[in-house]
Amino acid sequence: MVVITEVARTMPGLSPVYSEFRQQPHCGSILLPLLSSQAVGELAAARLGATTASALVTASGGNPRLLHALIDDQASNTGEHYRHAVLRCLHRGGPRMLDIGRALAVLDTGAEAVDPGELAGPGPGAPIVEAMTAAGLLAGRRFRHDEARAAVLADLPQRARAELHTRAARLLHARGAPAEETARHLVQADTPPPPWGAAVLAEAADQAAADGDAVRALACLEAADRSRADSDASVAAATAGLVRAGWQVDPAATVRYLAPLGIELRAGRLQPYDSVELVRQFLWHGRTAEAAAALAHLRGQASTYDERDAAKLRDLEGWLTFAHPPLGNGPHTPAPSTERATPTPPEADPWLPMAAAIAEPLRRGRPRTTVDRAEAVLREAEDARANTWSVESVLLALPVLLCADTVQVATAGLDRLLAADEGRAPTRRAVLHAARAQAALHEGDLRTAADHARTALTRLPPHGWGTTVGLPLGALILALSRMGDHTAAAALVARPVPEALFCNRYGLHYLYARGQHHLAADRGHAGLADFLACGDLMRGWGIDLPGLVPWRIGAAEAWLCLGNPHQARRLVHEQLTRLDAADCHARGLSLRLLAAVSAPERRPQLLTEAVDIFEDQGDRFELARSVADLGCAHHALGQRKHARMMARRAWHLAKVCGASPHCLGAFPDSDSLSRTVPTAKSSAGIDSLTGSERRVAALAVVGYTNREIAGKLFVTPSTVEQHLTRVYRKLDVQDRRDLPTELHADLARTA
């Protein structure tokens, strides 16, 4: 008996050995089938000691060679055997099978739209695909496992791969395939696209931008940029689109395109919408002189604009008045000309007008008039993930909501945007984290502020932030300084920042944070200089809003540290005269400082009002400081019981917001502190408390008396006492001094 094995052929007559033996009278052929799921499981169990048939059948298709390779990979924890087995199967199948396999690997999801045989070149295609399917390599027209496709592509020479991708793009384009599928091959070819390719790539980039996929949009635009066969105007438009998409991924990577776009602008080859965006890009990267030159050119051409383009320039001017005030004081944009109509912009963008509409009330010192619009921005920005002006609108909506004392609305909106933007454009997400850090600072949540600021600076390195770095960097410096981590804050202050940072409003946040760091480090003169510099800029720009950056409060604190209460009192009174009845948060800051420069007998009244304000506003850090100051005020008047109660409450508040090291020095004296501040207790058992018990305990943990708790919850003091008794028993503590500070998280529900 003679047994001869041979690789299955789709055309047996081509095999001399097979044809010769078939002529013998007692010769027969047996086609070996793929292994069944049961056989795969038995073999896996024999070699691995466990049955993993499902995953192995999916990856191997029952092919013994692939199955043994997969088992070897599991034993060695590598994928090398499987990749080699896939390539060996293709090479043993002959040159045509190898060509078809490479074509299928290149097409991947597009294999249904294009015949792989046509892509691979002359020769049969369908029979080879059937043979590969019968051998367990394919499922439909795709490789069974991503590792198999990756192995085939890795084995494909770079030039051959580029040719296949270009040929695939041409075939898909001829069959009217979607632009995204055709563009994928043009991008992966990494060669200059054919004449029709630029339009396809531009369409795919627009679709990617609409989907919020800035990375894919940038890849398409970079591929289009490799072709210079288009007209100058088309090249300018493509480069402008490349900058917009590139900014979403890595702003620093787009800097090299800005100077050429400036030339295109002066040559008149840039659309007004792209010209407006170019000014913004110049300012982001701190190229103020180039931004001023571009803006002057736009203003000079304004008389030739139609109504839509003139409106874009007016919106840019409106945005500049608050975001970059030194450039926002130019002449009013002339009325549109009726003699000449410029081409329609590439897209209607509602976000630039929105940014201008928010900036204008801020510049006039009336942020409360645009609160509804700011809230709408946070609701609608989710649908504009890849739009640069939607980011600017969010950054402008934040100060509106903070100045209007609606920080909870800002926090909820930003959290919603961050959740919706998971995995999206890195720059936009980094900016949202920076804005969220600012909102957390306004709530006195220092740990959250530091976490978001660090995330912002990690997702987008400092060199990518340009002049906007003052927002996350200032937030992190301020949070660390208030948390008592002066070494880390000093390291951040030592970092160089762009000089142009101090030509926009983000420099104000940085100056204020740096001043607070100097105060915390007992460098009063340095802190005072930063606060006064901040004030000079805000007054010179006409955006001296107490709710934006409270520089007078910082300067007053610096004067107090330097032993000059007269100057501190002057600044506090100046701040109070600039507030209206609705500026609650700024009023609370002023009252706390006013108490520090007032007679001892007047301080409790002023600080009590400040405490009430910060309780309503939800600013835990300022509440902790005000309560600590109130304890000191009672201590100075000899009211030791009230002083100890306030000291204990301040300690809890400071611990909750992460400012314990900063606030401990404000307590009356070390003896009082040692008798008042509780030791840490376990939070075990909190879940066993009822809702009423948790509400009572949440107020007790921050120092409220039973009578005060009763007034807040509209119950009797006896009911409060009964609830506390049950709380002590469930938590196994002696009294309210031992209550775990985690209960403070329920305080918001009691308000």
C-alpha positions, 0 to 999 in steps of 0.5 A: 500500500502506498499513501501519498499526501498532497495539498488540496488543489482547486484544479486537480488536473494541474497536478502531474502526480495526482493525474498519474495515480488517478489512472491506476485501477485501485487508486482512490482519493480521500479529502480530509475534512476540517476538525470538528469542534469536538475534535478540537476540544479533545486535542486542546484538552490533551495538550493543554489540560483544559477544553478551549474549543470555542476560541480555538475553532474560531481562530483555526477553523478546524485546520490542524496546522493552525490549531497546533500553532495556536496551542503552541502559542498558548503554551508559550504565551506568544503569537509567533507560531500561529502567524508562521502557520498562516503564512506557511499555508498560503505559501504552500497553496502556491503563488496565486493563493499568496496573491489572493491572501494579500489582496484580502488582507489589504481589502479587509472590510472592503472585500465584499465590494471588490473582487480580490482576484481582480485586485491581485491581478490576472488569474482565477479568484473565486476558486482560490477563495473557496479553497482558503475557506475550505482550509479554515483560513477564511470566514466569508472573505475575511481572515478568521483572526486579526493576527492572521491578517496582520501576519500577511500584511507584515509579510507584504513588502512596503512597495507592494502594499502601497501598490495594492492599496492604491489599486484597491482605492481605484477599484472602490472609487470606480464602483462608487464606494463610500468616500471613507472606504476609498480614503482608507486605502489612499491614507494607508498607501502613504503615497501621493494620491491620484488626481481624483484622490484629493476630493475623496480625501476631503470628503472623508475628512469632512465626514470624520469631522462630523463624526467627531473623529479628529484623528481620522480627519487629520489622516485624510487631510495629511494624505490630501496634502501630499498632492499639489496638483490642485489649484492654489485655492484648493491647496490653501483650503486643504491646508486650512482644514488640515490645521483645524483637524490637526489642532484637535489631535496635536496643536504643536504639530500644526505650527509648521503650516501657520506661516504658509497660511499667512502667505495664502491669506495675504495673497487672497487665496484663503476663504474668510472662514479659514482666515478667521480660524487662522487668527485664532490659531496664531493666538493659541500658539502665542504668535501675537504679531502674526495674528495682529497682521492677519487681523489687520489684513481682514479689517482692510478687506472688510469692505469687500465682504458680503453679509455672511463674511462680514458677520464672521469678522464681527464675530471674531472681533466680539470674541477677541474683546474678551478672550484676547483683549489687546487685539479686540479693540480694532475698528468696527467692521464696515457694513457689507458691500453689495458690489461683490459677493464672495464664495459661500464658506465651506460650512455654516458654523453656529459656534463662532457667533455663539462665542461672540454672543457670550463674550460681549456681555462678559466684556460689558460686565454683565455675565448674568444676561447670558446665563441661558446661552451659556447653559445652552452651549454646554448642552449642545457642545456634545454634537460639535466634538470636532469644532474648534469654536465649540471649544472656545464657546465652552471656555467662555460659558464657564466664566459666565456660569461662575460669575453668575454663581451657578457653578453646579450647572457648569460642573454638571455640564462639563461632566456630561461633555467629558463622559460623551467625549470619551476616546474623542479628540485629545485637545478638546478633551484636555480643554474640558478637563482644564475647565472642569478643574476651574469649576472644581476650584470654585466648589472648593474641591481641591483634589478633584481640581488637581486631578482634572488639571493633571489630566489636562496637562497629561493629555496635552503636553504644555508645549501643545497648550500654547498660551492657553496653558495658563488655564490648567497650569494655574488651576493645578498650582492653586489646588496644590498650594491650597492643599499644602503641597508647596514643593510640587506647586513651586516646581510648576511655577518654575516652569517657563511659560510663553510671554504671550500668555499675559496677553490673554485672559488665561494669563490672569488665572496663572498670575492669580494662582502664582500669587496665591502660591507665593502667599502660601510660601510666605512671600508676601511681596511676590504675591502682591506683585502678581495680584496687582499685575493681574489687576492692571491687566484686567482694568486695562482690558476693561474686563475687571469682573470680581467673579472672574479673578478676585485679584483685589482679595488676593492683594488684600491678603498680601497686604495683611501678610505684609502688616498693612491692614489699611491697604487691605481695607481699601481694596476690600471696600473697593471690591464691595462697591463693585458688587451687586446684590447677586454677586454672592461668592465675591461678597463672601470673599470680601466679607471674610477679608473685611472681618480680618481688618475690622474690630474684634467684636464685629468679626463674628457677624461678618464671618457668619454671613460669609459662612452662610454664603459659602454654604449656599454656594457650595464652596467647601474651601472658602467655607472651611477658611471662614469657619476657621476664622470664625473660630478665631474670632470667638476665641479672641472674644473669650468665647472658648466653647464656640471657638472649639465648636468652630475649630472642629467644624473647620477641621472636618471641612478642611479634611473633606476638601483636601486643605487640612495643612493650609487651614490648620494654622488658622485655629485658635491655638494648639491646645484648643486644636488638640482638644477639638480635632477628632482622630480618624475613625473607620467609616465602616457601618455608614451604609447601615444608616437610614436616610434621616440618620445620614442627614443628621450625621452629615450636619453633625460631622461639620460642627452644627449643634443639635438645635441648628440641625433641627432648624435646618431639617425642620425637626425637633432637637429631641428627634436629632438627639435620638437619631444621633444616639442610633448613629453612634451605636451603629458606627461604634463611636462615643460622640460626634467628635468621632464621626467619620468625615465621609458623612460630609458627602451627604451634606449637599442633600440636606441643603 
